[in-house]
Amino acid sequence: MKRIINGLMILAIMLNSCAAYAQKNITSNKLTHGMVKKYIERGVTTQEEIIALFGGPNITTISKAGQEVWIYERISYTNTTQGGADPGAILLGSATGAGIGAIVGHQERRAGEGALIGGAVGGLAGLLAGWKNPVNEQGSRSVTLMLWFDGNDVVKDYSVMSTNY
């Protein structure tokens, strides 16, 4: 009987370790549409300030008008996984099963064993009832910033574009 109880305890622990999960991984950077609007001002912001904010540009070139042009391209990725077992269903099943097992076991003077077995069986039932297949969602976000500088290395004009896909 002790082997059965030990096996059920191990099973209950394993089932509870399958609790629901929600994981979100984000690869981010400081270049956002909001950061550009907040910190870049035409005729005021310098190249040094731009480098301090966003690092070095991806592309540098000279326009037909002779202005220095910097281009930044940043891409962020998101990966969200949700699903698995509902911990609420597992706990509810375990508690209900333990209560029923204690009542039944009490009649045979084995309330502790009854509660343990009932809890394990209830936890398994809760796991099966609350299981949700994991769902994986992925997305990307791209920000492109073009800056035109005057002869004093001050932002003359800029353009920013954000895309989500």
N, C-alpha and C positions, 0 to 999 in steps of 0.2 A: 504494500500500500504506500510506503514511503517513497518508493521509486516512482509511482504514479504521481504522487504529490510533487516530488522534485521535478519531474518532467513537465507537469502542468505549470509550475512556477517559472521554469525556464521559458516555456512557451509564452506565458503571459508577459514576461520581460521582453522577449523578442517582439511580440506583437505591439507592445507599447513603444518600442523603439522605432516603429514604422509610422510615427505620428506625422500629421500633415506638415508639409513644408511649403514655403514660398521663398524662393531665392531670386534675387535680382542682381545681376552683374551689370555694372555700367562702366564703360570706358569713357571718361569725360575729359574736357579740356576747358581752358578759361575763355576761349573765343566763342562767345555767344552773341546773338543779335542784341540782347540787353546790355552786355558789356560794351559793345561798340557804341550804342546810343548814349550810354552813361559817361564814357571816358574819352571819346574822340570828339574834338571840336574843331571845325574848320577854321584855319587861320591862327590856331592856338597850340594844338598838340604837336609835339616834335617827334622826330624819328626815335630818339632815345626813349621817350615815354612809351612809344608803340612797342619797342623791343622789350622794355621792362614789363609791359602788360602781356604780350603774346609771344615773346621770343622772336627769333629770326623768321623772316618771311620764307615761303616756299619758292617763290619766283620773284626776281627783281629784273626790271627792264627799263628802257628809256622810251617814252612816247614820241610820236612824230613832232610834237611841240617842244621836245627837249626836257620834259619833266621826268623825274625819277618816279617809277611806279613799282609798288610792292603788292604782291598777291599772297594772301594766306588762304589755305584750304585745310579745313579740319573736319574729320569725320568721327562721330561717336557711335558706338554700338550698344544696344541693350539686349539682354537675354534674360527673360523671365520664365521661371518654371514654377507651376503651381499644381497641387494635387496630392494624392496619397491618401492616407487614412485621416479621418476626422477624429482628433483627440477627444472631443466631447462625446462622440458616440462610443469610443472605447471605454472612457471613464464611466459613462452612464451604464453601459453593459456590464462592466466589472462590478460596479457598486450594486446594481440590481441582482446580478448573479451571486455575489457574495452574501447579500441579504437573504435571498431565497435558499442558498446553500446552508447558511447558518441556521435558518429555521428548520430545514429538513434534517440537518445534522444534529440539531439539538434533541430531536426525538430519539436519536440513537446515542446520545451523549458524545457526539463527535462534531460539535458545532464549528470548531476551528478548521478541521479538515473539510467540512461541508462548505464553509465560507471560502476557503482557498480554491477548492475545485469549482465552486459556483462562480467565483470571481474570474478564474481563468476561462471558463466556458463563456461567461457573459462578455468578457473582453474580446474573445474571438468573434462572438456574435456581433458585438459593436463594431469591430474592425470590418467584418463583412458588410454590415449595414451601412457604414459610413465611408466606404472606399470610393474614391474618385480617381479616375485615370489621370495621370499627370499630363499637363498641357504645357507645351513649350512655345513661347512667343518671342520672336526676334524682330528687331527694328534697327534702323540706321538714321542718323541725322547728320546733315552736311551743312557747314557754314563756309561761305566764300566771302572774303573781304578784299577789296581792291582799294589801294590808297595812292593818290597822286600828291606829290610834294612839290613845293615851290623851291626857288634857289637857296632859301635859308633852311632847308630840311624841315619845314613846317607843313602840316597837312593842308593842302589846298582844297581837295575834294576827296570823297570816298563813296564807295558803293558796297552794300552788304546784302547777301542773299542767303536765306535759310531754307532747307528742304528736309522733310521727314518722309521716310519710306520704310 
